[in-house]
Amino acid sequence: MGRLSTTLCGIELDNPVIPASGTFGYGWEFARWYDINCLGTFSFKGTTREPRFGNPTPRIAECPAGMINAVGLQNPGVDRVIEEELPALRQVFHKKVMANVSGFSVEDYAYTCERLDKEEQVGWLEVNISCPNVHGGGMSFGTDPALAAEVTRAVKQVTKKPVLMKLSPNVTDITAIARACEEAGADGLSLINTLQGMRIDLKKRKPILANVMGGVSGPAVFPVALRMVYQVSRAVSIPVVGMGGVTTAEDVLEMLMAGACAVEVGAANLTDPFACKKIIQDLPFAMDRYHIESVSELKGGH
């Protein structure tokens, strides 16, 4: 293993940097700008059983040190992802990809995961039980330990691939959800998804987002994310993927020191499409500055 290498649920990564779901499309879009094989892996756009147009516009609002989004899981549905997106990805990405899955019922999650389990290029299933801007689904599963466990068990019954449950920060005690997922058989955990927030247009005297509320991401949420990664990594024995406001190589090192074995980068990709490439390039220099010989000495993989 190299200096930057880590292991996530038994699969080796060249480095711990992973573009987060919803900020990197299905990968091939970014391959027009640089060789995305430099990434550890990436989590593709949240995919559901049926196609989704998403929420009405406006879907995006700016805020200090971040943004709010209420895209609403717009995606072509799992069948088209398998038939069109993954073949296109195979042409440009030669590593295992992380498949992000969302649903509106336990059956939805199980169906989509079972379909993606058959795809050779899919290395992990990242099960999103934490989307804060979809009515009637998503986050409701991630705020109740019993429901989170139910989804975890259902998915584990239909797949042989490692399952990472993506957790919501919009809870009183995230460690209770984390432990419920671990006990139900999760192979790993991803956290955090976005925090709930909103903005108001003073001139129009109404919320900026058509959905009223959305998910806050960007540097503003980093300290909250770091705290939760620290808490969860000490509450469970399965690997943790940390995310939330990561924008620099130093942020990656903090996440690893907090207990993550890999780190996802989200909103930064929307302001700079080269963000992950730059972070990977800077990571060895940041490690040198802090006398870190290898990623494995900070946390290492499981």
N, C-alpha and C positions, 0 to 999 in steps of 0.2 A: 504493500500500500504506500502511496505517496504522501507527501507532507500535508496535502489538503484533503486526503481521502477520508471518508467516513462510511459507515454501514447503516442502512436503514432497513430494518426488518429482514436482515439477511442478504440484502442486495447492496453491493458496493457502489458507492458514488465517487467520482473523481474529485469532487469538492462538495461542500455542504450547501451550495447556493441553488435555490429552486424558485423560479417565477411562480407566483401564486395564481390560483384559478381565478378566471375572470379578468385577468390583466395581461394575458399572453395568448389569447385566442386558442386555436388548436395547433399553435407552434409554427406551422409553415409560413404564416404571415410575417413572422419576425425573421425567418430564414432568408428573406429578401435583403435584409440589412446586415446580417453577420452569420457566421457559422454557429448555429445554436448547439452543436455538439460540445461546446465549451462548458455548457451547463451541467450541474450534477444530474438533474432531470428537470421536468417542469410539470405543473399540475394544469391539465387542460380545462377549458371553459366548462362551467357547471352544466351537466347533461341530465336531462329528464327523460322519462318514458316516452312522452309525446312532445312534438314541437311546441315551442312557446315563443310568442311575439314579445313578451315582457310587459313591463308597466308602461302607461302612457307617459309622454314627455310633458315638461322637462324631467329628466332623470338624474341630472348632475347639478350639484351646487358647490361652490367654493366655500372654504372656511379657513381661518388662520391655521397655518401649518398642516393643511390637509384638505380633504374633500368629503362630500357626502354623495353617495350614489343610491339610486333605487331602480336599477336596471330591470330587476325582476326575472333573472334567470333566462333571458332570451337565448334560445339555442334551437338547433334543427331537429332535436330528438335523437334518441340512441340509435335508431335504425340508420339514419343518414350519417351519423357520426361514424358508424362502423363501415358503411358503404362508400363514403366520400372523404371524410376528414382523416381517418387513420391511414388509408392508402396514400393520400397526399403527404401526410407526415412521414411515412416510411421512406419517401424519396429524399428527405432532408435531415432526418434525425435517426441516429443509429443506436440509440440507447432505449432502455425501458422508460415508458412514460407513466405518469400518475394520472389516473382517470378520476375526475371529480364528479360525484353523483349526487343529485338532489331528488327529492320526491315529495309527494303530498299525502302518502299513506305508506304503511309498512310494506304493503304489496308492491307499490311503485319502486321503492328502494330495492327490494329483492329482485324484481323483474329486471331492472336496469343493470344491477350488479351481475346477475347471472348471464346476461347478454355479453357484457364486457369481459367477464371472466374467461371467455373463450378466445379472446384476442391476444395473440402471442406478444405483441409489443407492449401491452398493458402490464406494468410491473406491480403496481399497487392500486387499490381502490380507496380513494379519499372520500368518505361518506359525509356529506354536508348536512348536519342536523342543526345548523346555526344561522341560516339566511334570515336577516332581520327585516327584509323589505318585500316579502311575499305573503299575501294574505292566505290563510288557511293551510299553511304548511311550513316546512323548513324549521324555523327557530322553535316552534312549539315542541318539537321532538327533543330539542337540545336543552330545554329548561326544566325538564322533569326526569329525574334519574331512572324511573321505571320505563318511561317511553324511550329514553336513550338506549337503555339495555335491550328493549324489545327490538328496536331497529338493528342493533348490533348482532343479536342472535339470529335474526332473520337473514341478514346479509351473510353471516358466517356459514350458514347452512347451505348456501348456494354457490360459494366460491372457495377456491383453493389458494387464491392470491392473498397477500397480506392486506388487512383492512385497517385503515386509519380513520378514526372518527373525528370529524372536525367540530370543535366545540365553540359554543357561544360565550362571550364575556358578559352577556346581559342576564346574569344570574347572581344570586347572593353568595353561593359557594361553588365555584367551578370544580373544586376537588371532589365534591360529592358526585357530580356528573362523570368526571374522569374515572373514579373508582367503579361506578356502575358499569361503564363501558368495558373496563378491564375485566371485571368479574363476568361479564357476558361474552368474553372471548376476543375483544379487540386486540389487534397485534400492535397498534400504536395509536397516538393521538396527535391531531394538528390543532394548534391554537395560537392566536385567537382570530375569530372572525371579527367583523366590524362591530363597533358600538352604535347603539341607536342614537340618532340625532336629527335635528331639523334646522332650517333657516326660514326667516320671514322676509318677504319683499316689502320694504317700508312704503314704497310708492303705491303698490297694489294692495297693501294691507292684507296679504294672504301668504300662505307658505309657498316657497319657491318651487319645491318638488310637487308634481302632480299627485304623488303618493303620500304627501304631507311629510312623512318621516323616511329616513334612509339610513344607510350604514356609514359611519364616520371612519375614515382611514387616513393614513399618512403619518408624518412624524409626531403629531400631537398624541397619538395613542401608544407610542412606543413604551413609555414607562409603565403603563397599565399592562400591556402585553408581556413585558419582561417580568413583572411581578407575578402574573398568572402562570407563565412558563416555569418560574422558580417554584411556585407552590405545587403545581401539578407534577413536575418531575420528581418531587420528593414525596408525593402521595401515591405514586404508582411505580411499578417495576418495568413497564413497557416503554418503548422509545417515544420521545416527544419531538415533534417538528414545531419550531417556534416561528411566529410571524406577527406582524402588526407594527407598521411604521418603520420598518427596516429600510435604510437608505444608503448606508455606508458599510465598508469592511469592518469598521469598529463596532457598528451595531451588530453585525454577524457574530463577532467575537463575544460581545456581551450576552447574546442569546445562547451561545454555546456554553459560556461560563455559568449561565443561569440554569442549565440542564438540558438544553436542546441538543439533539445529535445531527440535525439539519435545520436549515433556515429558509423560509419562503419570503420572497420580496414581492409586494403587491403594487400599491399606488405609485411607487417610484417608476414603474414601467410605463405608466400613463403620461408622465411628464418627460421622461427620457427613455426612449426605446432601447438604448444601449446600457441602461442602469445595471442590469445583472452582469453583463460582460465587464463593465468597469469595476464592479465590486470584486469579481473573481480575479481580475488583473491586479487589484490593489491589495488583495488579501495577504499574499506573502510579505509585502512590505509592512503592512499593519502588524503582522505577526512578529516580524523582526523588531519593530519599534517597542513591542511589549515582551520581547524575549520569549516568544512562544515557538517551540520547535515544530510541533505538529498539532493538527486539529484534535487528534485522539487524546492528547494530554489534557484537553479542556473538558471534554465529555466523552468523546468517542462514540462509536455506534453500539447497538445492542445486537 
